[in-house]
């Protein structure tokens, strides 16, 4: 099927025998695709070093050292890279950059790739031993425990965690699911504060 007018079909580029930079975790669909295409196309796959936090500086350094021709990125990481002085040049050295999992923001650099956690306690059924003053500490112990099992890019810092107030719940559809856009708009100040601190 031909590409729509004004667009290019890059399917053949996706499977070119060229060095590819992969930042997506291997449990993610694009992470799996990047490994399989490397095997299938017999092309080198550049991976980030383990034990270092994934951020724009690390990726830019790796791109400059390895000079990949293709790159697979999460949209939020592309936005973070684009917001740095060297980022656009580093991305521009690749022939093609692929992203997936979410839309790419129009204004690059507004988001950063550190996980944030916004918790809505079940205020209607708090449990007999629920102590609202101790809840943040109890919650953080649970988050720390989950962090030990999470990949580095998915770990949550305590300063990037927010607990919703009882009088300002998530916005929900009639079937009970959270309506993301409405909830984001309602909590935009709180979410922006998590990104700025």
C-alpha positions in Angstrom: 0.0 0.0 0.0 1.5 3.4 -0.9 2.2 6.0 1.7 -0.3 8.8 2.0 0.5 12.0 0.1 3.1 14.1 2.0 4.5 11.0 3.8 7.2 8.5 3.0 7.1 4.7 3.4 10.1 3.9 5.6 9.3 0.2 6.1 12.4 -0.8 4.0 14.5 1.6 6.1 13.4 -0.1 9.3 14.9 -3.4 8.0 18.1 -1.9 6.5 21.4 -3.5 7.5 22.5 -0.5 9.5 23.7 0.0 13.0 20.7 0.6 15.2 20.5 2.4 18.6 17.9 0.8 20.9 16.8 2.5 24.1 13.4 0.8 24.6 13.3 -2.0 27.3 13.1 -5.5 25.9 9.7 -6.2 27.5 8.3 -3.4 25.3 7.1 -4.2 21.8 9.6 -1.9 20.1 12.4 -3.3 22.3 11.5 -6.8 21.0 11.3 -5.5 17.4 14.7 -3.9 17.7 16.4 -7.1 18.9 14.6 -9.3 16.3 15.4 -6.9 13.4 19.0 -6.9 14.5 19.1 -10.7 14.2 17.0 -10.8 11.0 18.9 -8.0 9.2 22.3 -9.0 10.6 22.8 -5.4 11.7 24.7 -4.3 14.9 22.5 -3.2 17.8 23.8 -0.5 20.1 22.6 -0.8 23.8 23.1 1.6 26.7 25.5 0.6 29.5 23.9 -1.0 32.5 24.2 0.6 35.9 23.8 4.2 34.8 20.5 6.1 34.8 19.0 6.5 31.3 18.9 10.2 30.5 19.5 12.5 27.5 23.2 13.0 28.3 23.9 9.3 28.4 22.1 8.8 25.1 23.8 11.7 23.4 27.2 10.4 24.5 26.4 6.9 23.2 25.2 8.2 19.9 28.3 10.3 19.4 30.6 7.4 20.2 28.8 4.6 18.2 27.3 6.7 15.3 24.2 4.6 14.7 22.2 5.1 11.5 18.8 4.2 13.0 17.3 4.8 16.5 14.4 3.5 18.5 13.2 5.8 21.3 10.3 6.4 23.7 8.7 9.8 22.7 9.4 11.2 26.2 13.1 10.4 25.7 13.2 12.1 22.3 11.6 15.1 23.8 14.2 15.2 26.6 17.1 14.8 24.1 15.6 17.5 21.9 15.5 19.9 24.9 19.3 19.8 25.4 21.9 21.9 23.5 23.5 18.9 21.8 20.3 16.8 21.4 19.0 17.9 18.1 22.4 17.5 16.5 22.8 14.0 17.9 19.4 12.9 16.6 20.1 14.6 13.3 23.1 12.4 12.7 20.9 9.4 12.4 19.2 8.7 9.1 16.0 7.6 10.7 14.6 7.9 14.2 11.6 5.7 15.2 9.4 6.1 18.3 6.3 4.4 19.6 4.2 3.9 22.7 2.7 7.4 22.8 2.4 10.5 20.7 5.4 12.9 20.3 4.7 16.2 22.0 4.7 19.3 19.7 7.0 21.2 22.0 10.1 19.1 22.6 11.8 19.3 26.0 8.7 19.9 28.1 8.7 16.3 29.5 11.5 14.3 31.0 11.9 10.6 31.1 11.8 10.0 34.8 8.8 8.0 36.1 6.2 9.9 38.1 3.6 8.3 40.3 0.2 9.9 41.2 -1.7 7.8 43.7 -5.4 8.0 44.4 -6.1 6.2 47.7 -9.4 4.3 48.0 -10.8 6.9 50.4 -14.2 5.1 50.5 -12.7 1.9 51.9 -9.5 2.8 53.8 -9.4 -0.2 56.0 -9.5 -0.4 59.8 -5.8 0.2 60.3 -5.5 3.1 57.9 -3.6 6.1 59.3 -3.6 9.1 56.9 -0.5 10.5 58.6 1.5 7.3 58.2 0.2 6.6 54.7 2.9 8.4 52.7 5.7 6.5 54.5 3.8 3.2 54.1 3.3 4.0 50.4 6.9 4.8 49.9 8.0 1.5 51.4 5.8 -0.2 48.8 7.2 1.9 46.0 10.8 1.2 47.0 10.0 -2.5 47.0 8.6 -2.2 43.5 11.6 -0.2 42.4 13.9 -3.1 43.1 12.1 -5.1 40.5 11.8 -2.3 37.9 14.1 -1.4 35.1 16.1 1.8 35.8 13.9 4.0 33.6 10.8 2.9 35.4 11.9 3.6 39.0 10.1 6.3 40.9 11.8 8.8 43.2 10.1 9.9 46.3 10.1 13.5 45.1 8.2 12.4 42.0 5.3 10.9 43.9 2.0 12.6 44.7 -1.0 11.5 46.7 -4.3 12.8 45.6 -6.6 14.6 48.0 -9.9 13.1 49.1 -11.9 16.0 47.8 -10.3 15.9 44.3 -10.6 12.4 42.9 -9.6 11.2 39.4 -12.2 12.0 36.7 -14.0 8.8 35.7 -16.2 7.7 32.8 -19.7 6.2 33.7 -18.2 2.7 33.4 -15.6 3.6 36.1 -12.5 3.9 34.0 -10.3 6.9 34.5 -10.7 9.6 31.8 -7.1 10.5 31.2 -7.4 13.9 29.5 -10.0 15.2 32.0 -7.9 14.0 34.9 -4.7 15.4 33.5 -6.4 18.8 33.0 -7.8 18.7 36.6 -4.3 17.8 38.0 -2.2 19.8 35.6 -0.7 22.0 38.4 0.2 19.0 40.5 1.7 17.1 37.5 3.7 20.1 36.4 5.0 20.4 39.9 6.3 16.8 39.7 8.1 17.6 36.5 9.6 20.8 37.8 11.0 19.7 41.3 
